[in-house]
Amino acid sequence: MADVNLFTPGRIDGFDTRNRIMMAPMTRSRALPKGVPSDLAIEYYAQRASAGLIITEGVAPCAVGLGYARTPAIENAEQIAAWKKITGAVHAKGGHIFMQFMHVGRIAHPANRYTTESSIAPSAVQAAGQMWTDTLQMQDMPAPRALDIKEIPGVIEDYAKATKNAMAAGFDGVELHSASGYLPMQFLSSNTNQRTDGYGGSVTNRIRFVVEALEAMGKAAGSMSKVGMKISPAMPFNDIHDANPVETYTTLVKAIGSMGMAYLHVLQSAPEPSYFQMLRPLFKGPFAAGGGFNKESANKMLASGGADFIVFGKLFTSNPDLPARLEKGAPLVDFDANTFYTPGAEGYTTYKSL
Ligand SMILES: Cc1cc2nc3c(=O)[nH]c(=O)nc-3n(C[C@H](O)[C@H](O)[C@H](O)COP(=O)(O)O)c2cc1C
């Protein structure tokens, strides 16, 4: 595999990718009210179509799954129609695009929502920390309501419906966001999952929600090969903590490793232990590594066979033609965290390609 680098064509089941570069899912908070992506997003994603695969920003599969200001959803006809324009623009430029489903669980504030439903989570454990709202500025996130076991099939069904909606909107596939302390990770992690039923306690029970969500998404998409997943083992973001992440994630990846999924995206957030090395052999499919990569470290990882794809996040915000710049060794524009989540075109669609 020593000849594989970022610019080697790759394959996600069902289609070829022009390189080994994935654009990371990134919330950009430019959506219109009621979870509808704006026309600016058409240009933003089309500008980045040279990625081997684009993963969209986190998209709520249902209204209560939306928690942040100006973030999009995929549960109704108006939202589907808006997303269709985005997939059309990316495909017209020869790109591929998956939608990331981000059900935030307890990481939400009512002022950011277009539903009055209260937050749901595996257990009624409030998250420490505050969240931005456009009307009330920074706010505590209210304690969520613990899901009754009878409600869980309905939440799984929301992912299935969202999958059908995403496929109707022209996406090449869908990704389950099981990272960064959102709902699936709230089920995986011991501090947020204090259930004593079949969805909590033992690791087999804590991974159940994720496995069922993936299966439902695969069924709705017509094939597991259209379903990817992102995990971030041991990442403390959003007040999440697991007593034994090595056990949790090796058990999870063993359970899903032979399902025939599109890919597994692992975000490594601390140097040790290497979850790339630990999880790669357990997953029988395209393996995507992310978190702080540059051209050199990415090519080293690919050449060593440690991953099949490298995921780039922040660099894609300010370098829409990142693959070409990396290939040519052209200068990279520094990203600007001040405009990651601000409304409007500035810092979103204003970066130029070479
Ligand atoms: C502005 C911004 C928004 C993000 N939003 C999401 C998101 O919606 N879903 C997600 O899975 N990760 C999100 N992330 C994390 C990225 O997907 C990625 O894992 C992280 O930035 C590390 O990659 P990097 O070092 O190449 O930027 C976000 C990161 C940034 C910078």
The ligand as a MOL file (V3000), in Angstrom:
LIG
                    3D

  0  0  0     0  0            999 V3000
M  V30 BEGIN CTAB
M  V30 COUNTS 31 33 0 0 0
M  V30 BEGIN ATOM
M  V30 1 C -16.7810 24.8620 12.7280 0
M  V30 2 C -16.7960 23.3880 13.0460 0
M  V30 3 C -18.0100 22.7350 13.1210 0
M  V30 4 C -18.0630 21.3580 13.3790 0
M  V30 5 N -19.2780 20.7140 13.3520 0
M  V30 6 C -19.3160 19.3580 13.3990 0
M  V30 7 C -20.5300 18.6710 13.1350 0
M  V30 8 O -21.5880 19.2510 12.8410 0
M  V30 9 N -20.4780 17.3150 13.1830 0
M  V30 10 C -19.3250 16.6240 13.4710 0
M  V30 11 O -19.3260 15.4000 13.4860 0
M  V30 12 N -18.1780 17.2660 13.7260 0
M  V30 13 C -18.1340 18.6070 13.6530 0
M  V30 14 N -16.9250 19.2440 13.7960 0
M  V30 15 C -15.6870 18.4530 13.9610 0
M  V30 16 C -15.0540 18.1290 12.6020 0
M  V30 17 O -15.8870 17.2630 11.8610 0
M  V30 18 C -13.6610 17.4720 12.7540 0
M  V30 19 O -13.8270 16.2150 13.3650 0
M  V30 20 C -12.6970 18.3130 13.5570 0
M  V30 21 O -12.7100 19.6630 13.0960 0
M  V30 22 C -11.2640 17.7690 13.5050 0
M  V30 23 O -10.7380 17.8290 12.2030 0
M  V30 24 P -9.6880 18.9980 11.7780 0
M  V30 25 O -8.5830 18.9810 12.7850 0
M  V30 26 O -9.2290 18.6080 10.4070 0
M  V30 27 O -10.4430 20.2870 11.7710 0
M  V30 28 C -16.8630 20.6250 13.5900 0
M  V30 29 C -15.6380 21.3210 13.5430 0
M  V30 30 C -15.5950 22.6550 13.2590 0
M  V30 31 C -14.2500 23.3470 13.1560 0
M  V30 END ATOM
M  V30 BEGIN BOND
M  V30 1 1 1 2
M  V30 2 1 2 3
M  V30 3 2 2 30
M  V30 4 2 3 4
M  V30 5 1 4 5
M  V30 6 1 4 28
M  V30 7 2 5 6
M  V30 8 1 6 7
M  V30 9 1 6 13
M  V30 10 2 7 8
M  V30 11 1 7 9
M  V30 12 1 9 10
M  V30 13 2 10 11
M  V30 14 1 10 12
M  V30 15 2 12 13
M  V30 16 1 13 14
M  V30 17 1 14 15
M  V30 18 1 14 28
M  V30 19 1 15 16
M  V30 20 1 16 17
M  V30 21 1 16 18
M  V30 22 1 18 19
M  V30 23 1 18 20
M  V30 24 1 20 21
M  V30 25 1 20 22
M  V30 26 1 22 23
M  V30 27 1 23 24
M  V30 28 2 24 25
M  V30 29 1 24 26
M  V30 30 1 24 27
M  V30 31 2 28 29
M  V30 32 1 29 30
M  V30 33 1 30 31
M  V30 END BOND
M  V30 END CTAB
M  END
